[in-house]
Amino acid sequence: MADPGHYDVAIIGAGIVGCSTAFALAKRGFKTLNLDALPSAGYGSTSASSAIIRPMYTHEVSACISHECRFIWQRWPDFVGLASSEPLARYDECGGLMLLREGELEGKQPMMNAMASAGVTFEVVGGEELRRRFPDISLDGYGPPRAYDDPAFGSPSSGAIEHAIVVNEAGYVNDPQLAARNLFFAAQNHGASFQFNTAVQSIDQEEGCLRLMTSQGQVIADKVVNAAGPHSSKVNTIAGIDLNIGLRALRHEVAYLSHKIAHFEKGPCLIVDVDAGVYQRPDGDDMLIGTTDPACDDEDVIDPDDVNMNLTDHWTRQAMRAAQRFPQYQIPNQAKGTVGVYDVSTDWIPIYDKTDVHNFFVAIGTSGNQFKNGPLIGEIMAEVMTAPDHDHAPAQLALTHINKRIDLGFYSRNRTIQETRGVMA
Ligand SMILES: Cc1cc2nc3c(=O)[nH]c(=O)nc-3n(C[C@H](O)[C@H](O)[C@H](O)COP(=O)(O)OP(=O)(O)OC[C@H]3O[C@@H](n4cnc5c(N)ncnc54)[C@H](O)[C@@H]3O)c2cc1C
């Protein structure tokens, strides 16, 4: 049965976002309860994350937050403060690069400005240097990517890869579910409560509080945070919230290919390859191949309660696009990979904000790119939730590693919708 106690904050969801929020609020002395329909922390979309940590973003705030988080991932054991016997997620700084076709470098100036403002070190290298570092890379141009059923799929287009933006201060977290679990234990150590196998079914105002009916009974809280991942718009609906920014659940597949055959001089690294329509990141002997959602592919908008968890021809098309860049990849007959769902906002920027329902907050719309910011999402929410008037005087967040202050109005539900339309937001 649900604890009938009265909580300061009920958090719907115990993924990386819900656990981070619990950790930050519990550290500030709030009595919190996370409710999750699944059996444990990080079992939702967080478990399928590619967990890439990179500062390549168009917007300055995004680059600053992600770069600040990179320092926290580097010091993860100190951040979560768990006993040394506890298994911990590990950040591997393998470095990364973004491939650019002829004429594309100039268009990346906003991204380079954003990274420079965040204090990221990066370099631009030309095709010759790229070929030296990646002897087996194909620098043929393939973009814009073609649909899988296009007869010309896999044939080079005119033009070639001319530059790469190389960022050494980038990498990945080896086990995103474990990272959420680390935050779950860390939050518990500060007094946070969690209740699993508990679905929130309705939310009503009651005498200045919010009453949540769950599959296990009733919970009363002063404030509620929607951290329901791909179910965020369903939870908004039961709370009576209709935001200006749209949300949709987008199914994604990630293919695993052995990198032992492809040649990386200094070991495999992250590769953002919008020209071929994929990103790649190492994982043991494999590379994880995800999509950059090129315009030629239909969006796989789904009901998050009815997800096809089988790998499909999306797996094949991603594997083949990766093999355009590294023709040495062998595509196995047996598909190996994973399926996950993004919670996508109209401009692919999250909404970390209050709402028009009194004391109901949202940490949603993470758009396939917010795992990396997991360590700070809780801090963002804590600042937003304790600000006297966040809509008119937005809360700020101090980023101590990069020595910046960030205006959290950037994540407002009332923001002007940005032009960004993809996971690289
Ligand atoms: C395939 C894939 C690749 C990705 N790659 C990257 C990457 O490389 N780098 C990066 O930074 N980000 C990446 N992301 C994005 C990142 O993983 C997500 O932004 C993040 O994990 C979302 O966390 P969350 O806590 O919001 O959601 P979730 O982990 O889905 O947690 C939400 C929780 O809410 C619970 N819930 C929902 N509704 C209810 C309800 N009514 N009652 C109770 N509980 C409820 C669910 O059970 C779930 O456990 C990727 C995502 C996917 C799917």
Ligand as a Chemical Component Dictionary entry (heavy atoms), coordinates in Angstrom:
data_LIG
# 
_chem_comp.id                   LIG 
_chem_comp.type                 NON-POLYMER 
_chem_comp.pdbx_formal_charge   0 
_chem_comp.three_letter_code    LIG 
# 
loop_
_chem_comp_atom.comp_id 
_chem_comp_atom.atom_id 
_chem_comp_atom.alt_atom_id 
_chem_comp_atom.type_symbol 
_chem_comp_atom.charge 
_chem_comp_atom.model_Cartn_x 
_chem_comp_atom.model_Cartn_y 
_chem_comp_atom.model_Cartn_z 
_chem_comp_atom.pdbx_ordinal 
LIG C1  C1  C 0 17.722 5.174  -27.443 1  
LIG C2  C2  C 0 18.075 6.375  -26.619 2  
LIG C3  C3  C 0 19.348 6.924  -26.720 3  
LIG C4  C4  C 0 19.678 8.041  -25.956 4  
LIG N1  N1  N 0 20.942 8.524  -26.015 5  
LIG C5  C5  C 0 21.299 9.575  -25.247 6  
LIG C6  C6  C 0 22.631 10.031 -25.223 7  
LIG O1  O1  O 0 23.492 9.462  -25.895 8  
LIG N2  N2  N 0 22.958 11.070 -24.423 9  
LIG C7  C7  C 0 22.033 11.728 -23.666 10 
LIG O2  O2  O 0 22.387 12.696 -22.982 11 
LIG N3  N3  N 0 20.738 11.321 -23.660 12 
LIG C8  C8  C 0 20.364 10.250 -24.420 13 
LIG N4  N4  N 0 19.082 9.795  -24.416 14 
LIG C9  C9  C 0 18.089 10.541 -23.638 15 
LIG C10 C10 C 0 18.088 10.197 -22.174 16 
LIG O3  O3  O 0 18.319 8.827  -21.996 17 
LIG C11 C11 C 0 16.739 10.625 -21.594 18 
LIG O4  O4  O 0 16.628 12.027 -21.777 19 
LIG C12 C12 C 0 16.616 10.312 -20.110 20 
LIG O5  O5  O 0 17.033 9.005  -19.807 21 
LIG C13 C13 C 0 15.170 10.488 -19.695 22 
LIG O6  O6  O 0 15.079 10.167 -18.333 23 
LIG P1  P1  P 0 13.686 10.249 -17.596 24 
LIG O7  O7  O 0 13.980 9.989  -16.163 25 
LIG O8  O8  O 0 12.984 11.497 -17.972 26 
LIG O9  O9  O 0 12.804 9.088  -18.239 27 
LIG P2  P2  P 0 12.647 7.553  -17.877 28 
LIG O10 O10 O 0 13.949 6.916  -17.630 29 
LIG O11 O11 O 0 11.785 6.964  -18.923 30 
LIG O12 O12 O 0 11.891 7.562  -16.499 31 
LIG C14 C14 C 0 10.524 7.917  -16.406 32 
LIG C15 C15 C 0 9.899  6.985  -15.398 33 
LIG O13 O13 O 0 8.560  7.430  -15.161 34 
LIG C16 C16 C 0 7.785  6.288  -14.903 35 
LIG N5  N5  N 0 6.375  6.625  -15.130 36 
LIG C17 C17 C 0 5.806  7.070  -16.271 37 
LIG N6  N6  N 0 4.482  7.304  -16.077 38 
LIG C18 C18 C 0 4.226  6.988  -14.787 39 
LIG C19 C19 C 0 3.045  7.001  -13.984 40 
LIG N7  N7  N 0 1.852  7.418  -14.469 41 
LIG N8  N8  N 0 3.143  6.572  -12.707 42 
LIG C20 C20 C 0 4.320  6.166  -12.188 43 
LIG N9  N9  N 0 5.473  6.129  -12.908 44 
LIG C21 C21 C 0 5.435  6.547  -14.181 45 
LIG C22 C22 C 0 8.309  5.258  -15.871 46 
LIG O14 O14 O 0 8.001  3.953  -15.398 47 
LIG C23 C23 C 0 9.794  5.540  -15.895 48 
LIG O15 O15 O 0 10.536 4.690  -15.049 49 
LIG C24 C24 C 0 18.711 8.663  -25.123 50 
LIG C25 C25 C 0 17.439 8.101  -25.018 51 
LIG C26 C26 C 0 17.127 6.964  -25.733 52 
LIG C27 C27 C 0 15.754 6.361  -25.590 53 
# 
loop_
_chem_comp_bond.comp_id 
_chem_comp_bond.atom_id_1 
_chem_comp_bond.atom_id_2 
_chem_comp_bond.value_order 
_chem_comp_bond.pdbx_ordinal 
LIG C1  C2  SING 1  
LIG C2  C3  SING 2  
LIG C2  C26 DOUB 3  
LIG C3  C4  DOUB 4  
LIG C4  N1  SING 5  
LIG C4  C24 SING 6  
LIG N1  C5  DOUB 7  
LIG C5  C6  SING 8  
LIG C5  C8  SING 9  
LIG C6  O1  DOUB 10 
LIG C6  N2  SING 11 
LIG N2  C7  SING 12 
LIG C7  O2  DOUB 13 
LIG C7  N3  SING 14 
LIG N3  C8  DOUB 15 
LIG C8  N4  SING 16 
LIG N4  C9  SING 17 
LIG N4  C24 SING 18 
LIG C9  C10 SING 19 
LIG C10 O3  SING 20 
LIG C10 C11 SING 21 
LIG C11 O4  SING 22 
LIG C11 C12 SING 23 
LIG C12 O5  SING 24 
LIG C12 C13 SING 25 
LIG C13 O6  SING 26 
LIG O6  P1  SING 27 
LIG P1  O7  DOUB 28 
LIG P1  O8  SING 29 
LIG P1  O9  SING 30 
LIG O9  P2  SING 31 
LIG P2  O10 DOUB 32 
LIG P2  O11 SING 33 
LIG P2  O12 SING 34 
LIG O12 C14 SING 35 
LIG C14 C15 SING 36 
LIG C15 O13 SING 37 
LIG C15 C23 SING 38 
LIG O13 C16 SING 39 
LIG C16 N5  SING 40 
LIG C16 C22 SING 41 
LIG N5  C17 SING 42 
LIG N5  C21 SING 43 
LIG C17 N6  DOUB 44 
LIG N6  C18 SING 45 
LIG C18 C19 SING 46 
LIG C18 C21 DOUB 47 
LIG C19 N7  SING 48 
LIG C19 N8  DOUB 49 
LIG N8  C20 SING 50 
LIG C20 N9  DOUB 51 
LIG N9  C21 SING 52 
LIG C22 O14 SING 53 
LIG C22 C23 SING 54 
LIG C23 O15 SING 55 
LIG C24 C25 DOUB 56 
LIG C25 C26 SING 57 
LIG C26 C27 SING 58 
# 
